[in-house]
Amino acid sequence: MNLKVAIARINNIRWDRIGSNSSEVEADLACEFLRRLAQFFKENSIKPMPPIIANIAKLLGDNEDEVTISDYCNVESMGASGKNVYVYKVFEYYLQLAKFADKNKDAIKYLSVYEPLLKIFEREGMVVLKPRELNVEKCAHIPLNSWYDKFVDMKPLDIDNL
């Protein structure tokens, strides 16, 4: 069920419009993603790692092969956005966690870590996660040096109405 919902959300993104919307809201959502990821590491007593390699399902014990997005989603519809390997990685980690959560109910709560990034794309914004930075196209550049310390105690952002 979680995997089906995740696939539908990714396939329902209007990929041809990605990057057409940028505002401070998208920057706030990017920061909320980093805060939620930092909270994941804190709650699970896992040493923080760069967001680009933080595969939550694997960190929770998923021993299956990593998910390939093209096995689940229409990558052609992703257009230029889908050609960015970092966009692929974020969505692959999300799909893998959704698949893992279908078998391990304790993992369901961590799907919310990816919610802010999904909202950015659903709002037609564009985020690019790289090894040392997170960029919200036309809006914000967030350096990821010491990212955990910067975001772990940040006040949560209510994203339900964004």
C-alpha positions as a Markdown table, in Angstrom:
| # | Residue | x | y | z |
|---|---|---|---|---|
| 1 | Met | 0.0 | 0.0 | 0.0 |
| 2 | Asn | 2.8 | 2.5 | 0.9 |
| 3 | Leu | 4.6 | 1.6 | -2.3 |
| 4 | Lys | 1.5 | 2.1 | -4.4 |
| 5 | Val | 0.9 | 5.5 | -2.9 |
| 6 | Ala | 4.5 | 6.5 | -3.4 |
| 7 | Ile | 4.5 | 5.5 | -7.0 |
| 8 | Ala | 1.3 | 7.4 | -7.6 |
| 9 | Arg | 2.6 | 10.5 | -6.0 |
| 10 | Ile | 5.8 | 10.5 | -8.1 |
| 11 | Asn | 3.9 | 9.7 | -11.3 |
| 12 | Asn | 1.3 | 12.5 | -10.6 |
| 13 | Ile | 4.0 | 15.2 | -10.4 |
| 14 | Arg | 3.7 | 17.6 | -13.4 |
| 15 | Trp | 7.3 | 17.0 | -14.5 |
| 16 | Asp | 6.9 | 19.4 | -17.5 |
| 17 | Arg | 6.3 | 22.2 | -15.0 |
| 18 | Ile | 9.1 | 21.5 | -12.6 |
| 19 | Gly | 11.2 | 24.6 | -11.9 |
| 20 | Ser | 8.4 | 27.0 | -12.8 |
| 21 | Asn | 7.6 | 27.8 | -9.2 |
| 22 | Ser | 10.1 | 29.1 | -6.7 |
| 23 | Ser | 9.4 | 30.9 | -3.5 |
| 24 | Glu | 10.5 | 31.1 | 0.1 |
| 25 | Val | 8.1 | 28.2 | 0.8 |
| 26 | Glu | 10.2 | 25.8 | -1.3 |
| 27 | Ala | 13.3 | 26.9 | 0.7 |
| 28 | Asp | 11.5 | 26.4 | 3.9 |
| 29 | Leu | 10.4 | 22.9 | 2.8 |
| 30 | Ala | 14.0 | 22.0 | 1.9 |
| 31 | Cys | 15.1 | 23.0 | 5.4 |
| 32 | Glu | 12.3 | 21.0 | 6.9 |
| 33 | Phe | 13.5 | 17.9 | 4.9 |
| 34 | Leu | 16.9 | 18.4 | 6.5 |
| 35 | Arg | 15.4 | 18.8 | 10.0 |
| 36 | Arg | 13.4 | 15.7 | 9.6 |
| 37 | Leu | 16.4 | 13.7 | 8.4 |
| 38 | Ala | 18.4 | 15.0 | 11.3 |
| 39 | Gln | 15.6 | 13.9 | 13.7 |
| 40 | Phe | 15.7 | 10.5 | 12.1 |
| 41 | Phe | 19.4 | 10.1 | 12.9 |
| 42 | Lys | 18.9 | 11.4 | 16.4 |
| 43 | Glu | 15.9 | 9.2 | 17.2 |
| 44 | Asn | 17.7 | 6.1 | 15.9 |
| 45 | Ser | 21.1 | 6.9 | 17.4 |
| 46 | Ile | 22.7 | 6.6 | 14.0 |
| 47 | Lys | 25.8 | 8.7 | 13.1 |
| 48 | Pro | 24.6 | 11.4 | 10.7 |
| 49 | Met | 25.8 | 11.0 | 7.1 |
| 50 | Pro | 25.4 | 13.3 | 4.1 |
| 51 | Pro | 21.8 | 13.5 | 2.9 |
| 52 | Ile | 22.7 | 12.4 | -0.6 |
| 53 | Ile | 23.7 | 8.9 | 0.7 |
| 54 | Ala | 21.2 | 8.6 | 3.6 |
| 55 | Asn | 19.1 | 5.7 | 2.4 |
| 56 | Ile | 16.7 | 5.4 | 5.4 |
| 57 | Ala | 15.4 | 1.9 | 4.4 |
| 58 | Lys | 19.0 | 0.6 | 4.4 |
| 59 | Leu | 19.8 | 2.3 | 7.7 |
| 60 | Leu | 16.7 | 0.7 | 9.2 |
| 61 | Gly | 17.9 | -2.8 | 8.1 |
| 62 | Asp | 16.5 | -3.3 | 4.7 |
| 63 | Asn | 18.8 | -5.9 | 3.1 |
| 64 | Glu | 17.1 | -6.0 | -0.4 |
| 65 | Asp | 18.8 | -4.5 | -3.4 |
| 66 | Glu | 18.4 | -0.7 | -3.8 |
| 67 | Val | 15.3 | 0.3 | -5.8 |
| 68 | Thr | 15.7 | 1.5 | -9.4 |
| 69 | Ile | 13.1 | 4.2 | -10.1 |
| 70 | Ser | 12.5 | 3.1 | -13.7 |
| 71 | Asp | 11.2 | -0.2 | -12.4 |
| 72 | Tyr | 8.3 | 1.7 | -10.8 |
| 73 | Cys | 7.8 | 5.1 | -12.4 |
| 74 | Asn | 7.6 | 6.6 | -15.8 |
| 75 | Val | 11.1 | 8.2 | -15.9 |
| 76 | Glu | 10.5 | 9.6 | -19.5 |
| 77 | Ser | 7.8 | 11.9 | -18.1 |
| 78 | Met | 10.4 | 13.2 | -15.6 |
| 79 | Gly | 12.1 | 14.9 | -18.6 |
| 80 | Ala | 15.2 | 17.0 | -17.8 |
| 81 | Ser | 14.5 | 16.7 | -14.0 |
| 82 | Gly | 14.8 | 12.9 | -14.2 |
| 83 | Lys | 18.2 | 13.2 | -15.9 |
| 84 | Asn | 19.6 | 14.6 | -12.7 |
| 85 | Val | 21.0 | 11.6 | -10.8 |
| 86 | Tyr | 20.4 | 13.3 | -7.5 |
| 87 | Val | 16.7 | 13.7 | -8.2 |
| 88 | Tyr | 16.6 | 10.0 | -9.0 |
| 89 | Lys | 18.4 | 9.1 | -5.8 |
| 90 | Val | 16.0 | 11.0 | -3.6 |
| 91 | Phe | 13.0 | 9.4 | -5.2 |
| 92 | Glu | 14.6 | 5.9 | -5.2 |
| 93 | Tyr | 15.3 | 6.2 | -1.4 |
| 94 | Tyr | 11.7 | 7.2 | -0.9 |
| 95 | Leu | 10.4 | 4.3 | -3.0 |
| 96 | Gln | 12.7 | 1.9 | -1.2 |
| 97 | Leu | 11.5 | 3.1 | 2.2 |
| 98 | Ala | 7.8 | 2.8 | 1.1 |
| 99 | Lys | 8.5 | -0.8 | -0.1 |
| 100 | Phe | 10.3 | -1.6 | 3.2 |
| 101 | Ala | 7.4 | 0.0 | 5.2 |
| 102 | Asp | 4.9 | -2.3 | 3.5 |
| 103 | Lys | 6.7 | -5.2 | 5.3 |
| 104 | Asn | 7.9 | -3.3 | 8.4 |
| 105 | Lys | 5.2 | -1.2 | 9.9 |
| 106 | Asp | 7.6 | 0.6 | 12.3 |
| 107 | Ala | 9.2 | 2.2 | 9.2 |
| 108 | Ile | 6.0 | 3.9 | 8.1 |
| 109 | Lys | 6.6 | 7.0 | 10.3 |
| 110 | Tyr | 9.9 | 7.7 | 8.4 |
| 111 | Leu | 8.1 | 8.2 | 5.1 |
| 112 | Ser | 7.3 | 11.7 | 6.4 |
| 113 | Val | 11.1 | 12.6 | 6.2 |
| 114 | Tyr | 10.6 | 12.8 | 2.4 |
| 115 | Glu | 7.3 | 14.7 | 2.5 |
| 116 | Pro | 8.8 | 18.2 | 2.3 |
| 117 | Leu | 10.8 | 17.2 | -0.8 |
| 118 | Leu | 7.7 | 15.7 | -2.5 |
| 119 | Lys | 5.8 | 18.9 | -1.7 |
| 120 | Ile | 8.5 | 21.0 | -3.5 |
| 121 | Phe | 8.1 | 18.9 | -6.6 |
| 122 | Glu | 4.3 | 18.8 | -6.3 |
| 123 | Arg | 4.3 | 22.6 | -6.0 |
| 124 | Glu | 6.4 | 22.7 | -9.3 |
| 125 | Gly | 9.6 | 23.7 | -7.5 |
| 126 | Met | 12.9 | 22.1 | -8.2 |
| 127 | Val | 15.4 | 20.9 | -5.6 |
| 128 | Val | 18.8 | 19.5 | -6.4 |
| 129 | Leu | 20.6 | 17.6 | -3.7 |
| 130 | Lys | 24.3 | 17.3 | -4.2 |
| 131 | Pro | 27.1 | 15.9 | -2.0 |
| 132 | Arg | 27.9 | 19.3 | -0.4 |
| 133 | Glu | 24.8 | 21.4 | -1.0 |
| 134 | Leu | 21.1 | 21.5 | -1.4 |
| 135 | Asn | 19.8 | 23.9 | -4.0 |
| 136 | Val | 16.3 | 25.1 | -4.4 |
| 137 | Glu | 16.2 | 26.3 | -8.0 |
| 138 | Lys | 16.0 | 30.1 | -8.3 |
| 139 | Cys | 15.5 | 30.4 | -4.5 |
| 140 | Ala | 18.0 | 29.1 | -2.1 |
| 141 | His | 21.4 | 27.5 | -1.7 |
| 142 | Ile | 21.9 | 25.5 | 1.5 |
| 143 | Pro | 25.5 | 24.4 | 2.2 |
| 144 | Leu | 25.6 | 20.9 | 3.8 |
| 145 | Asn | 28.8 | 21.3 | 5.8 |
| 146 | Ser | 27.8 | 20.5 | 9.4 |
| 147 | Trp | 24.2 | 20.2 | 8.2 |
| 148 | Tyr | 23.1 | 17.9 | 11.1 |
| 149 | Asp | 24.1 | 20.4 | 13.8 |
| 150 | Lys | 22.4 | 23.2 | 11.9 |
| 151 | Phe | 19.0 | 21.4 | 11.6 |
| 152 | Val | 18.6 | 18.9 | 14.4 |
| 153 | Asp | 17.2 | 21.5 | 16.8 |
| 154 | Met | 15.4 | 23.6 | 14.3 |
| 155 | Lys | 11.7 | 24.3 | 15.1 |
| 156 | Pro | 9.4 | 22.0 | 13.0 |
| 157 | Leu | 7.5 | 23.5 | 10.1 |
| 158 | Asp | 3.9 | 22.7 | 9.7 |
| 159 | Ile | 3.7 | 21.7 | 6.0 |
| 160 | Asp | 0.1 | 20.4 | 5.9 |
| 161 | Asn | -1.4 | 23.5 | 4.3 |
| 162 | Leu | 1.5 | 24.3 | 2.0 |
